[in-house]
Amino acid sequence: MKKNDNHQSVNENSKDQQLEQFRSGHDGEALTTNQGLRVSEDEHSLKAGERGPTLMEDFHFREKMTHFDHERIPERIVHARGFAAHGYFQVYEPMAEYTKAGFLQDPAKKTPVFVRFSTVAGSRGSGDTVRDVRGFSTKFYTEEGNYDLVGNNIPVFFIQDAIKFPDLIHAVKPEPHNEIPQAQSAHDTFWDFIANNTESAHMIMWHISDRAIPRSLRMMEGFGVHTFRFVNEQGKARFIKFHWKPVLGVHSLVWDEAQKLAGKDPDFHRRDLFDAIEMGNYPEYELGVQMIDEEDEFKFDFDVLDPTKLWPEEQVPVKIIGKMTLNQNVTNYFAETEQVAFHPGHVVPGIDFSNDPLLQGRLFSYTDTQLSRLGGPNFHEIPINRPVCPFHNNQRDGMHRMTIDRGPVAYHKNSMQNNDPKPVSPSEGGYEHYQEKVDGRKVQARSDSFKDHYSQAILFWNSMSDVEKQHMIQAFSFELGKVKSKDIQQQVVEMLGNIDNFLAEQVAESLGAKNPESKPAEVTLSSPALSQMNTAKLPNTRKVAILADHGFSGAEVSGVMDMLKKSGITAEIVSKQLGMIKADDGTELEAQHTLLTGSSVLFDALYVAGGQQSVDSLKQKKEALYFVDEAFSHLKAVGAGKEAAELLAAAGIGVEDAPGVIVFENSKEVTGEGQAFIKAIAEHRHWNRMI
Ligand code: HDD
């Protein structure tokens, strides 16, 4: 048997075609029971008399109610809140030199993928914009089986050994005595865990940074976190780390905005992703790998097996090897997003594990958790989880078995079925574990090479811009400010003292705590790649609110809207009321939001329409002034028609020298200021307003 002989050829549409067999539409169909019996009555249960008791005999009532009573399944133990989309992955060049993984060889091949993004701590119904790590899980449906890259948007983790994972999660989840707070790390048990487990020092710096409040799931990086192995056809292995790099760059919200969004639109991130895909603004992420030769394993000042350490990109470059495009929303949230089951142990030939003790523990946990979440061992048969290549083995039965296995043989070895299904050799595509030589005593201990908890926390701090550092000081002050125990606050200040004195003292001051006694080690290294200031800045897919009322300048606003559209920017009108509003030249535009429903936090930038009548009307509304002030305070680009400068002034914004504020002098001709406005939007935020 040749490699892939029994594998159908996979293309971009393979998964969609497979799912199509399971989709069901109900348009024009008669209502039936689950047994297919046509139902004549769905409003009234069967009763003994119109005012009498309901009868057990009403099978339709019983079936409907029983199904409803069992509609919920346990939410994921972590990463319960998530949102997913379909897409495809394409490699840029054959990777045969490094790995034999089939889906990484042919640039013409499009491998279908399903990606689920998530928050970690919150329940399924919690808000999207909370301060948290984001999960970034990708299932590649390859010809050689499913490959799952189950990562996060942060390249390191809180703990070094999986045995501590239940402790970490118990600490961050709502406190068990009162189930408070929901989807928050700002509480005593979480910070108690951090203070007493200093291996979390590096991760906590990321958690407190802007990375934990992304602007969009389309604008965050993804990381495999652990060290994995690439293995080529010749059996040569290399240590690798995976990176996803968003084409739109890495951008974040500001904290005040993130908190407000949790109330104004708790679905902010999922709505953003869903809408972008519906509009054809397909999110794209490039896949990168860092590689270290096995011979170089001990040449670095970090242990490659330690998941609390990253490999600075300046030391180990990221080789960009392909691109993923998300181009299709799910048909049904429960069937796909809720029932998808990822597992870091779902690998394909050419990808293998390392001895990272966090990864090793994960290899157990992910199948185990599905048994209670998805109700038994046959969850691989749920449509979203099925590989697109054939699968055959001697596993049988169990809850919810769908496959009807033919024949009497369900064992290996056998003569009755010519030994089928039979294992195949690696040259025929059989997975072979990398033959790493292992020699050691059985111990419950951690390597000394894992014991430096602070150098990379300092590296991260050194890599931040002044603005990002300011955000981190504020975030620490907020989170610890919510902690009731003075002892825990002081312990964390001591921990921060090992990272940076200024940081620790600023946080101590805000908490009314003592300055730390600890002193940081001398670490001068920094990694510019870690700062979001150095990311890609593009205008496309940004969303601008246009504030206007009757009498707005028609020529100017239509000019601005055309120009925004050409740059891929969406503009929506916010007014005093919904419906059509009339311009000074008689043209009309539809307001999609009112000042009640359309908050500035839902947009990336603001344009206040010119036209005296519109400006005079909005100037009277405190909600309009608040809208403008809030957009400005959140450092967003603000454009204004000539007369609208008055509205900005009324909101307390001095337009002279305000970075990112552009007043259009000539309402008929938008070219010069127009380009400046687009650049200001692409900039994302005007941080120098803070200083
Ligand atoms: Fe995990 C879910 C990512 C450590 C045990 N994890 C889960 C998901 C992501 C991650 C993205 C959501 C999958 C989905 O969308 O369905 N987890 C990580 C990363 C880790 C990590 C990047 C560290 C590098 N996880 C980790 C450890 C353990 C687990 C150490 C336990 C030993 N994770 C689980 C789990 C979950 C899970 C309990 C809950 C739901 C699921 O698996 O399917 O098994």
Residues whose N, C-alpha, C, O or C-beta is under 5 A from the ligand:
A	BS01	HDD	R76 I77 V78 H79 R116 S118 G135 F136 S137 V150 G151 N152 F157 A162 F165 V225 V340 F342 L358 G361 R362 S365 Y366 T369
